[in-house]
């Protein structure tokens, strides 16, 4: 297994391209108040504490399933080196985030470590892989909104761990809301209210000496400069890169606040959500219930969320 990502856990959506950045934001199960608007209260997002908790429970369940089938599986730790995992899907950025870690791009690159597969010794066995990832003979296809399709292998220990943790409907519900969330992001980004706020942001960025055409441009600028800086292996150049990202992110966040971008997104999002959810309101409520139950399962009594 070359990477931690496996077929059944990758939640592969056939033909689906995510709108904007990876869906993220504050979720209804999070202890912290939602700082920025996210589609459907960030239902498809788990914060760092939740990710660790849920990942640990999944890995423990996988190991138990594999052991019952006569195989050894060593739970894989959750990587925390990607500082962009919590990025807002609209590109919204708070001043606190900007000052702490910029866009999280340079720090992610500097924190990156080679993947060490705890199961490398067992991974060569076809029987071991079939037990973990399942087989095509047991593949289940689910039709999603927008004529998209999702599939999973029902006989996989990885699948059974997810079902054990969340419930049998989790794959259908989560991916349905992921698609609807992407639709909301796309709709918001085309809304006149958002576009007007983006123009105000553009004017502010130009005045700050950081011209940008869209909210993704500052991130692209950082990424483009980072590659040669890292390739140089020059500490001074990399240090300069860190400063560049922090300064650019701070200007971005300040201009977003000046332009009222988050408020414009929130207003547009409310209308976009109403149009997207239509016959799926029950799915949203059911998914939130499954998530609450899963998180409660792994939260010690008296522990906060």
Residue, then its C-alpha position, 0 to 999 in steps of 0.5 A: x500500500x503506497x499511501x494511506x488512501x484506499x479505494x473504499x475510504x477515499x470516498x471516490x465520486x465518479x465524475x465529481x470535481x470538487x468546487x473551490x477548495x476541499x470542503x471544509x469549515x466548522x461542523x455542527x459537532x464542533x465545540x468552537x463557534x463557526x467563524x466563517x460560513x460553510x455549506x450546511x454548517x460544514x456537515x462534510x467537515x471534521x475539525x482536527x480533534x474530530x478527525x483524530x478521534x474518528x480515524x483512531x476508531x476506524x483504524x481500531x475497527x479495521x484491525x479487529x476485522x482483519x484479525x478475525x479474518x486471520x490477518x495482521x493489520x497495524x493501525x495507521x496514525x493520522x498525518x497532521x502535516x497538511x495545514x491546509x486541511x481546514x481551508x475554507x471552501x470559498x477561500x475565506x481567511x480570518x486575520x488570526x489564521x493569516x497571522x498564525x500560519x498564512x495560508x498553511x502552504x509553506x508550513x505544510x511543505x516544511x512539515x511534510x514527512x515521508x509516508x511510512x506504511x505500518x503494514x508494508x510487510x503484509x501489503x504484498x499479499x493478495x488475500x490481505x489486500x482483498x480482506x482490507x479493500x474488498x473485492x469487485x464481486x461485492x462492489x455496491x454502486x450508489x446513485x448520487x445527485x446530479x447523476x453522479x455515482x459512488x461505489x464501495x466494496x461491501x466485503x472490505x474491512x475498511x468498509x465495515x469499519x465505517x459502517x460500524x462507526x457511523x451506520x449503514x447509510x453513511x456513504x450515501x448520506x455523506x457523499x450526497x451532502x458533499x455533492x450538494x455542498x459543492x453545488x452551493x459553493x459553485x452557486x455562491x461564487x457566481x452570485x452577484x453579491x459575492x462577485x461585488x464583494x470580490x471586486x471590492x476585495x480586488x480593489x483593496x488588494x491592488x491598493x495594498x500592492x498585492x493585485x489579485x484577480x480571484x481569491x485563489x490567486x494569492x495561494x497560487x502565487x505562494x505555491x509558485x514561489x515555494x517550489x523553487x525556494x524548496x528546491x534551492x535548499x537555501x534556509x535564507x530563501x525559505x525563511x523569506x518565503x515564509x515571510x512572503x506568505x504571512x504578509x500576503x495572507x494578512x493583506x488578503x484577510x484584511x481586504x476580505x474584512x474590508x470588502x465584507x466578503x464573509x457577510x456576502x458569502x453568508x447571504x448568498x449561501x443561505x439562498x444557495x442552500x435552500x435551492x440545493x437541499x430541496x428533497x434532501x433535508x431529511x438526508x442532512x438531518x440523518x447525517x448529522x445524527x449519525x455524526x453526533x452518535x459516532x463522535x459521542x461513541x469516542x468521546x469520554x464521559x464528561x469530555x467536551x467537543 
